[in-house]
Amino acid sequence: MTLVEINFDGIVGPSHNYAGLSLGNLAATAHAGEVSYPRAAALQGLAKMRGNVARGLAQGFIVPLPRPNSRWIEAISADERTDAALVAAAWSASSMWTANAATVSPPPDTADGRCHLTAANLVTMPHRSHEWPDTLAQLQVMFADRAHFAVHPPVPPCFGDEGAANHMRLTSGHREPGVEIFVYGRSGGRFPARQHEQAGRAVARRHGLDPARVLFVEQSAEAIEAGAFHNDVVAVANERVLFAHEKAFADPAGTHAAIRERFPQVEIVEVPDAEVSLAEAIRTYLFNAQLVTLPTGEMALVVPDECCESPAVWGWCERMLDGNGPIRQVVPVDVRQSMANGGGPACLRLRVVADPATVDPRFLLDEAKATRIEAVIAQHWPEQIDPGDLGSESLGAAVRSARAKLLETLGLAQLT
Ligand code: SUG
């Protein structure tokens, strides 16, 4: 068994649009009503994946879910079909942010030595609440090898669960046992707290995690209030490193102490608010970065281009690189179409520690397959969508047929 971290990116779907559906997600709200560019969005996402393949990292993907979701819209009464927000919810390409697809516990952490995945219920936002049945079905195909994977349905909908976006893992190496940190928010503020504490606890139990190597940490209310609707907007972990904003957690000192107690080797790279304000961190998505270990053993931070354009953020990155901290490279990528909906490089990927040989190979990416996917996107993805077009029959047909072409190319017609 060769366990490695595989990043499964969401291929941006052909219905990518800006409908302003996520209260508390400041970027999505600010861009509501703008024209989107699905083809450019999907090509940006694919270029990010290719960059990581070129860096020697294992890369996979998750295909877009069927949109518009006719099953869901048919469950809604005829009158409501004319409600623009419900129509937009049925058309949303939000499954592209695969960090919200599931929570993943790698084999070294679980009681039965399998990799456990629990699909997220995403109940807080209506447009995301109908993702899970198709996500679950796809995960079951991707990880059909029952000797190595256990794929679970979501936790009960009374507990909002947004998946890996609120989950971090610290370990001396991906194939070693880790400490899993489940971050949750408390409701009562201006914006919804999308991750419920009990959801994390239920996931930890069903994954068979050792209670001595699990932590439940409260996200700071100030961070949620400032637009950090998921913890991965203000913190990210990779192997022994935790990279976080000073105001990410409700009790930073207590959180650091609890982490050190369970994992003394941790290196905490904390960005002070005085150097990069919470608002600037959220605007640029510095923490919604992919913190990855390169084949050389060095760590790189794959950040959105927006970080380079911020004097405060880029200045901080340069000072970090001048020092002798554990993060040795900062790699900017252009994912602007996704960023405008509040989704950075880290939102676009689900991390799974597994032996690639045990994963359905149709979901693994190499350069030749990237070229085939690129051709389908270039030929079939709509060039642009005005939110006023959502609901149109001709656009619906174009979106369905674009997805069908992709599935056909990948040998995944069974997901139709
Ligand atoms: O759930 N945006 C997504 C962004 C998800 C980012 N994921 C992570 N942080 N892991 C969300 O808020 C906007 C859709 C719209 O408004 O049309 C949206 O769903």
Boltz pocket constraint, residues with backbone or C-beta under 6 A from the ligand:
constraints:
  - pocket:
      binder: B
      contacts: [[A, 17], [A, 18], [A, 19], [A, 20], [A, 21], [A, 22], [A, 25], [A, 28], [A, 29], [A, 92], [A, 94], [A, 97], [A, 99], [A, 100], [A, 125], [A, 128], [A, 165], [A, 229], [A, 230], [A, 232], [A, 233], [A, 341], [A, 342], [A, 343], [A, 344], [A, 346], [A, 347], [A, 348]]
      max_distance: 6.0
